[in-house]
Amino acid sequence: MIRVQTGDFDVGAELAGFAAGNGRVGATCVFVGTVRDYAAEHAGPGGWVTAMTLEHYPGMTETRLAAIEAEARRRWPLEDVLIVHRYGRLEAGDRIVMVAAASGHREAAFQACQFLIDWLKTKAPFWKLEHTADGDSWVDARDLDDALAARWDG
């Protein structure tokens, strides 16, 4: 399941319904990303992030996330996948994204979850504008994120 939304999500509630009733699930791996309050690599000398605005292209975003999910399902024996990503203005500490992968065994769940977030960070059409006391600045792609995603390309 894929959802792109402005509203917050409840991790516990999401997990309660995730893969519910599927007796083949033996492992679920979850990643939850939040807005950091400090981003020295993007902000001015103070680096304190008060908020972040995420933008995306409706339709294109969901299509790209569906392709990422399909690729994860192709690579690992997954019973269920969940991707929830927010957009709009988010304050420091707010949840941005939740990715969950369920499988019969932990290794597939761990790998698929890591793959999903790595590809989501680099291949999904989201743009982040950080708000600081020094002003606003767009977040550039990071070489580390590209390197982490590239390990899945082979």
C-alpha positions in Angstrom: 0.0 0.0 0.0 1.2 3.5 -0.9 -0.1 6.7 0.5 1.2 10.3 -0.1 -0.5 12.7 2.3 -0.3 15.9 4.2 -1.6 14.5 7.5 0.5 12.8 10.2 0.3 9.0 10.7 0.3 6.8 13.8 3.0 4.2 13.5 1.3 1.9 16.0 -2.0 2.1 14.1 -0.3 1.5 10.8 1.5 -1.6 12.1 -1.7 -2.9 13.7 -3.3 -3.2 10.3 -0.2 -4.1 8.3 -0.2 -7.7 7.1 -3.1 -8.4 9.5 -4.3 -12.0 9.4 -1.4 -13.2 7.1 0.0 -16.2 8.9 2.9 -16.4 6.5 4.5 -13.2 8.0 7.3 -14.1 10.3 9.2 -10.8 10.2 8.3 -7.1 9.7 10.9 -4.4 9.4 10.0 -0.8 9.8 11.7 2.5 9.0 10.3 5.9 10.2 12.0 9.1 9.1 11.5 12.4 11.0 12.5 16.1 10.4 15.8 16.8 12.1 16.3 20.1 13.8 19.9 20.4 12.7 21.3 20.1 9.3 24.7 21.6 9.1 25.3 20.4 5.6 22.3 22.4 4.3 21.8 25.3 6.7 23.9 28.4 7.6 26.2 28.7 10.6 23.5 28.0 13.1 22.2 25.1 11.2 19.0 24.9 13.2 16.0 23.8 11.1 12.7 25.0 12.4 10.6 23.3 9.6 10.8 21.7 6.2 8.4 22.0 3.3 8.2 18.9 1.0 6.9 19.2 -2.5 6.1 16.5 -5.0 4.4 15.9 -8.4 1.0 14.2 -7.7 0.5 11.2 -9.9 4.1 11.0 -10.8 5.1 10.4 -7.2 2.6 7.6 -6.6 3.6 6.0 -9.9 7.3 6.1 -9.0 6.6 4.7 -5.5 4.6 1.9 -7.0 7.5 1.0 -9.3 9.9 1.0 -6.3 7.5 -1.3 -4.4 7.2 -3.6 -7.4 10.9 -3.9 -7.7 11.2 -4.8 -4.0 8.5 -7.5 -4.5 10.4 -8.8 -7.5 13.6 -9.1 -5.5 12.4 -10.5 -2.2 9.5 -12.8 -1.1 7.4 -10.2 0.5 4.0 -10.7 2.0 3.2 -7.0 2.3 4.7 -3.5 1.8 3.7 -0.2 3.2 5.0 3.3 2.1 3.5 6.4 3.7 5.1 9.7 2.8 4.0 13.2 3.8 4.3 16.5 2.0 3.7 20.1 2.8 5.1 22.0 5.8 6.5 19.8 8.6 8.0 21.0 11.8 11.2 19.7 13.4 10.4 16.4 15.0 7.4 15.6 12.7 7.3 12.2 11.0 8.0 12.4 7.2 8.0 8.8 6.0 7.2 5.2 7.1 8.3 2.2 5.2 7.5 -1.4 6.3 8.3 -4.7 4.7 6.8 -8.0 5.8 8.2 -11.4 4.8 8.3 -15.0 6.1 11.9 -14.4 7.3 13.8 -11.5 8.8 16.6 -11.2 6.2 14.2 -10.5 3.3 12.3 -8.0 5.5 15.5 -6.2 6.6 16.9 -6.0 3.0 13.6 -5.0 1.4 13.0 -2.2 4.0 16.5 -0.8 3.4 16.1 -1.0 -0.3 12.8 0.7 -0.2 14.0 3.7 1.8 17.3 3.9 -0.2 15.5 4.0 -3.5 12.7 6.3 -2.2 15.3 8.8 -1.1 17.0 8.9 -4.5 14.3 8.0 -7.1 11.0 9.4 -5.8 10.2 13.0 -6.9 10.2 14.8 -3.6 11.9 18.1 -3.0 12.8 19.5 0.5 13.0 23.2 1.4 14.5 23.7 4.9 13.5 26.7 6.9 16.1 28.2 9.3 16.7 31.4 11.1 19.2 32.2 8.3 16.6 31.7 5.6 15.3 29.0 3.4 17.4 26.6 1.3 16.6 23.7 -1.0 18.2 20.4 0.1 20.6 19.0 -2.5 20.9 15.3 -3.2 23.6 13.8 -1.0 26.4 11.6 -2.4 25.9 9.2 0.5 22.3 8.6 -0.4 23.3 8.0 -4.0 26.0 5.5 -2.9 23.5 3.7 -0.7 21.0 3.4 -3.5 23.6 2.4 -6.0 24.5 -0.8 -4.1 21.1 -2.2 -5.1 21.7 -1.5 -8.8 23.8 -4.6 -9.5 
